[in-house]
Amino acid sequence: MTERMTERMTECMSPDPLAELINPEASALVLVDYQQRLMPAIHDAASVLAHAVRLADIARVMGVPVIGTEQNPHSLGPNEPAIRERCGATLAKMHFDACADGLVEALRALRGRSGQPLREVVIAGCEAHVCLMQTALGLLRAGLRVWVVEPACGSRRADDRALGLRRLERAGATCIGVEMVAFEWLRSCEHERFKALLPLLKTPIL
């Protein structure tokens, strides 16, 4: 057995236990197309939007950059005010994949919470089987690790949403929940921002 084969076996047998957690120091949050003329058609829109707002508030408390996107805003209007006001920047786009309109470059121009390059993207949005899916696939192609926040994603039809999320998981994205993001960014109840996040996590979403 070669030395390289031994190294590979050791890597497989002894994975880094933190490798599967979201890195709060190198993350950004991307919120895709929660637009005023689109949201009324989204299945369970109130819940989808409420989860997205909570996710954005968690990111802001944690100091994680937040970028929004808007698909053809002249036709679909801007994002819902609750989303737009929580984004540090909003990218207008015409492609369904925001990466084709500069999202990857916008992310690379940012730095994570501790100044690290952004390597991980937490993402949610509408429609889950169109713009959200194509944007997440574009991020994966760019070599970024992608985490899709399932309860904050929506489509006009529930079955289309499910199809989009399943396809993303097969492509290498990881589907997660809002609380999973919060607690993975915190890592410990001794984190200095733990108490600031508790009210966000305790407030029920109707």
C-alpha positions as a printed Julia matrix, in Angstrom:
206×3 Matrix{Float64}:
   0.0    0.0     0.0
   1.44   3.38   -0.97
   1.89   6.23    1.48
  -0.68   8.31   -0.44
  -3.29   5.53   -0.2
  -2.68   5.32    3.55
  -3.2    9.07    3.86
  -6.46   8.88    1.9
  -7.77   6.05    4.09
  -6.88   8.01    7.22
  -8.73  11.05    5.9
 -11.86   8.98    5.23
 -11.73   7.27    8.64
 -11.05  10.47   10.63
 -13.12  13.33    9.2
 -12.91  16.75   10.79
 -16.09  16.96   12.94
 -16.39  20.69   12.17
 -16.14  20.23    8.41
 -19.89  19.67    8.03
 -20.87  22.78   10.0
 -21.36  26.19    8.43
 -18.3   28.36    9.02
 -19.5   31.66   10.52
 -16.2   33.32    9.71
 -16.45  32.77    5.94
 -20.21  32.87    5.24
 -22.56  35.17    3.41
 -26.35  35.09    3.18
 -28.02  35.48   -0.24
 -31.77  36.18   -0.43
 -33.19  35.56   -3.9
 -36.16  37.43   -5.4
 -38.69  37.99   -2.61
 -40.37  40.48   -4.91
 -43.56  42.39   -4.3
 -45.33  41.24   -7.47
 -44.16  37.64   -7.1
 -44.82  36.89   -3.43
 -48.65  36.92   -3.63
 -48.43  33.92   -6.01
 -46.03  31.92   -3.8
 -47.44  28.94   -1.92
 -47.49  29.67    1.84
 -45.9   33.04    1.12
 -46.37  34.53    4.61
 -44.41  31.71    6.23
 -41.69  31.76    3.55
 -41.21  35.51    3.98
 -41.25  35.33    7.78
 -38.53  32.67    7.78
 -36.45  34.76    5.36
 -36.76  37.85    7.56
 -35.73  35.85   10.64
 -32.77  34.41    8.74
 -31.66  37.91    7.69
 -31.99  39.19   11.25
 -29.86  36.31   12.52
 -27.19  37.08    9.92
 -27.16  40.75   10.88
 -26.79  39.98   14.59
 -23.93  37.61   13.74
 -22.22  40.14   11.46
 -22.66  37.94    8.37
 -22.99  39.89    5.06
 -26.43  39.81    3.41
 -26.98  40.25   -0.33
 -30.36  40.32   -2.04
 -31.25  39.75   -5.69
 -34.18  41.0    -7.75
 -35.28  39.4   -11.03
 -36.19  41.98  -13.7
 -37.32  44.51  -11.07
 -38.93  46.77  -13.68
 -41.51  44.01  -14.23
 -41.64  42.22  -10.88
 -40.96  45.19   -8.64
 -38.43  45.43   -5.81
 -38.06  42.93   -3.02
 -40.48  43.15   -0.13
 -39.42  46.06    2.11
 -38.75  43.71    5.04
 -36.17  41.91    2.91
 -34.69  44.88    1.06
 -33.97  46.87    4.21
 -32.05  43.94    5.68
 -29.71  43.52    2.69
 -26.39  45.29    2.6
 -26.62  45.27   -1.2
 -29.23  44.23   -3.77
 -28.28  42.9    -7.22
 -30.67  43.48  -10.11
 -30.58  40.65  -12.63
 -32.13  39.41  -15.85
 -30.75  35.87  -15.82
 -32.5   33.38  -13.57
 -29.03  32.43  -12.28
 -27.8   35.51  -10.41
 -24.23  34.32  -10.94
 -24.59  35.24  -14.63
 -25.25  38.84  -13.54
 -22.35  39.24  -11.13
 -23.3   37.52   -7.87
 -20.06  35.54   -7.56
 -18.01  38.69   -8.15
 -20.08  40.57   -5.56
 -19.47  37.82   -3.01
 -15.73  37.7    -3.74
 -15.53  41.45   -3.18
 -16.77  40.94    0.37
 -15.01  39.44    3.34
 -16.39  37.22    6.05
 -16.89  38.27    9.62
 -13.21  37.94   10.53
 -11.87  39.13    7.18
 -11.65  35.69    5.6
 -12.62  35.24    1.92
 -16.2   34.07    1.56
 -16.26  30.35    0.77
 -19.73  29.38    2.01
 -23.12  30.74    1.0
 -26.34  30.33    2.93
 -29.13  30.93    0.43
 -32.92  31.07    0.28
 -35.47  32.51   -2.1
 -38.12  32.25   -4.78
 -38.93  30.52   -6.92
 -37.24  27.49   -5.45
 -37.23  25.54   -8.71
 -36.17  28.45  -10.93
 -34.1   31.42   -9.72
 -33.18  29.96   -6.34
 -32.16  26.63   -7.85
 -30.26  28.06  -10.82
 -28.43  30.56   -8.6
 -27.44  27.87   -6.1
 -26.2   25.67   -8.95
 -24.14  28.6   -10.24
 -22.58  29.06   -6.8
 -21.7   25.37   -6.69
 -20.08  25.62  -10.12
 -18.01  28.53   -8.81
 -16.59  26.24   -6.11
 -18.53  27.64   -3.18
 -20.19  25.52   -0.54
 -23.95  26.07   -0.6
 -26.49  25.71    2.2
 -30.17  26.09    1.2
 -32.56  27.2     3.96
 -35.6   25.15    3.08
 -38.39  26.88    5.09
 -37.41  30.26    3.59
 -37.74  28.96   -0.01
 -40.96  29.06   -2.0
 -42.55  28.37   -5.37
 -46.02  28.92   -6.74
 -46.64  25.17   -6.44
 -45.45  23.02   -3.55
 -44.44  20.14   -5.82
 -42.16  22.42   -7.88
 -40.53  23.61   -4.66
 -39.89  20.03   -3.6
 -38.41  19.13   -6.98
 -36.06  22.1    -6.93
 -34.78  21.33   -3.44
 -34.27  17.65   -4.24
 -32.28  18.52   -7.34
 -30.07  20.88   -5.34
 -29.32  18.2    -2.78
 -28.32  15.8    -5.54
 -26.04  18.51   -6.97
 -24.18  18.91   -3.67
 -26.05  21.63   -1.78
 -27.17  20.96    1.78
 -30.76  21.72    2.82
 -31.08  23.1     6.35
 -33.44  25.03    8.64
 -33.22  28.53   10.09
 -32.33  27.35   13.6
 -29.64  25.08   12.21
 -27.99  28.13   10.65
 -28.2   30.13   13.87
 -26.76  27.45   16.14
 -24.02  26.47   13.7
 -22.95  30.1    13.43
 -22.97  30.37   17.24
 -21.3   27.01   18.0
 -21.6   27.65   21.78
 -24.03  29.07   24.35
 -21.03  31.1    25.55
 -20.89  33.02   22.28
 -21.09  36.76   22.93
 -24.14  37.09   20.65
 -26.08  34.08   21.96
 -28.39  36.13   24.2
 -29.04  38.64   21.42
 -30.23  35.81   19.15
 -32.51  34.09   21.65
 -35.51  36.42   21.14
 -35.33  35.82   17.37
 -35.36  32.07   17.88
 -38.11  32.05   20.51
 -40.64  34.18   18.61
 -43.1   31.81   16.89
 -43.71  32.05   13.15
 -47.42  31.78   12.49
